[in-house]
Amino acid sequence: MSTDEDRPQLGIEAKGPRSIAAGQIGNAFTGDVLPAEALHAPGKVAAAPGTSNLSPTALCLGREDELNRLRSILTSRHEGAIMQSGTVHGLGGIGKSTLALHYAHRHRGDYTLIWWINAASSDEIETSLTGLTHTLVPGWATAADRGAQVAWAMQWLAWHPGWLLVYDNVEDPDDLGPYIGALHQGHHLATSRRTTGWPDSTPTLTLGNLDPDDATTLLCRLVFKGTSPTPRQQTEARSLAAELGYFPLAIKQAGAYLAQNRGISLNSYRRRLDTKLAKTAHGTDTERTLARIWNVTLHALEGADPLAVEVLHTTAWLAPDGIPHSLLTPPGTDPDDIAEAVGILAAYSMVTDTGTTLSIHRLVQTVLRPNTDDTQPLRHLQGRDRAEQAVLHSLTPPPGQDAPTEGQWDSLTPHLVTLAATRLPQRHDASLANAYESAAQRLHQQGHTARTIPLYEATLAQCEQVLGDTHADTLSSRNNLAYAYQAAGDLGRAIPLLEATLAQFEQVLGDIHADTLASRNNLAAAYESAGDLGRAIPLYEATLAQREQVLGDTHPHTLSSRNNLAYAYQAAGDLGRAIPLLEATLAQSEQVLGDTHADTLTGRNNLAAAYESAGDLGRAIPLYEATLAQREQVLGDTHPHTLQSRNNLAHARQKAAAAQPGNTATSVPEAVPQKASPAD
């Protein structure tokens, strides 16, 4: 490992065509001869009627009022709605996804296209959008890179009306901004455990537990299928539903078990739950209830199909959505055996199976993964081992290649993030740590630096354990983690870590080592982010002077330092020093790095922002326009820097319009400058 902050790959490199275009097409005569790219233009491609990626509908009882309310929200003036569950201590299982899926199936004929998006993170949203592109233009998408696929999907949605996008399990409402803010031709529906952070104008629908009668009816439907329960069975069902707290996921799990084991009565099952109570004392009420249910189910499965139990404990450590059967099939294992095991788990309602992928509820994973402070039972450790080895094996490069493909990284990065976030103390694997670091670098290049925190935390733990506290790679890893904290806005953790890391760099590597200078630059950037320009500017000035001395006047890192210092001058309102420095730095960046390098684009954006701050919109707006066009081409349409450029240009144009004679003056936000990435 080496220092992240000064690596060449920190600039985003364009790989493959960034513009939307087809590959070479042979002779095809259909009257007029069209250029190849016209065959794949988003505005020209129509979706087949009923196009969707929905899984089969699930049984949904007792939610008719919520379904009607949801339809009313989406067909009124609102473009989107949010479903939350703020009544279950922040946990899932209340039925948000089930309700959204039921709504989508019920109104499938009302939409031109319905697309289900895994929205736990910004990069998973992008992955789901690449799936839309592969569905509509499979031939072109195979040859296009990820950024082009996302941009194509965005353009298609902008051109075509009448679609529904379902964002499932949103963790950060800000992740939806680039989509809800830009796409207005259809409906946006999100499910989330988050009760705060949503725009005030977005209506929300809060789900609670089921009504006692609805819970009893649902349980009877699941257990007795098409037959009518006797009065005694109805009474037993009502008692069991009450025991389960009328919690939808618990009702579903218990019903699936009883349907598979028809010889066990509802009362007998309830007594079995009581015997498990003492063994499940940890967690919330909901977690304890579900743990009791799953203890009974797992006991039955261990005797009937031990492989199913192994598969379940493996999935507990992976990302919950879209787990391929192939990922769960170790070398030498018959895929049909895995398919049968998954089928049994689905019959017991432990997982949802599509035939090629499966999903497991997040609350199931929470209960199956015990607290890391506890002694780990052997089956949990074996499940963790199988999950780690499955991901590493799936990262094996294809024959004839020396690195995993983009598609492999896209599908496996969510699983690496989950493994890193649930790492166990004192367990380290060098291959896994390298995979964590590679995934983190890739997420950073895509503009998802905050998402790298668990990956860098796991990498740092490995370095400290194996290499020691002051090894150069440990210091580099600590620097990377601090920058990730800073990118996530967590300055309370970023600044102390950067201060400690800089002191160690100075002690171990010396005061003017390149890595020490990088660490000093990053600390200055963190001070600046915290609004402490009194400490940031002197540190930037010292770093620039040392870099000019050690690296030379036109080294890329010297240019980065110069840009960052100018940025700080501008933030302090000292445009007299900021603008000349930005102009000189931009000219040098264009000469040394090239016209479309990420840091050159950052310098151009910052110079435009400085012109705007000085009231010179005549120079600011053309520069914003040029920067936006280049960022769209180089970084892609949804990269955070592209979105910031678009936002800055809109603000500048709004300010120019407000300044026209006869217009009423309005308050216009200032544009946002940017530091060279990452903080340098």
Secondary structure, DSSP 8 states (H G I E B T S, - for coil): ---STT-GGGS----S--S----------SSS---GGGGG-TTT----TTEE---------S-HHHHHHHHHHHHTT-SEEEEE-TTSTT---SSHHHHHHHHHHHTGGG-SEEEEEE-SSHHHHHHHHHHHHHHHSHHHHHHS-HHHHHHHHHHHHHH--SEEEEEEEES-GGGGHHHHTT--SSEEEEEES--SSS-TTS-EEE-----HHHHHHHHHHHHHTTS---HHHHHHHHHHHHHTTT-HHHHHHHHHHHHH-TTS-HHHHHHHHHHHGGG--SS-HHHHHHHHHHHHHHHHHHHH-HHHHHHHHHHTTS-SS-EEGGGG--TT--HHHHHHHHHHHHHTTSSEE-SSEEE--HHHHHHHS--TTS---HHHHHHHHHHHHHHHHHT---TT-SS--HHHHHHHHHHHHHHHHT--TT---HHHHHHHHHHHHHHHHTT-GGGGHHHHHHHHHHHHHHT-TT-HHHHHHHHHHHHHHHHTT-HHHHHHHHHHHHHHHHHHT-TT-HHHHHHHHHHHHHHHHTT-HHHHHHHHHHHHHHHHHHT-TT-HHHHHHHHHHHHHHHHTT-HHHHHHHHHHHHHHHHHHT-TT-HHHHHHHHHHHHHHHHTT-HHHHHHHHHHHHHHHHHHT-TTSHHHHHHHHHHHHHHHHHHHTSTT-------------SSS--
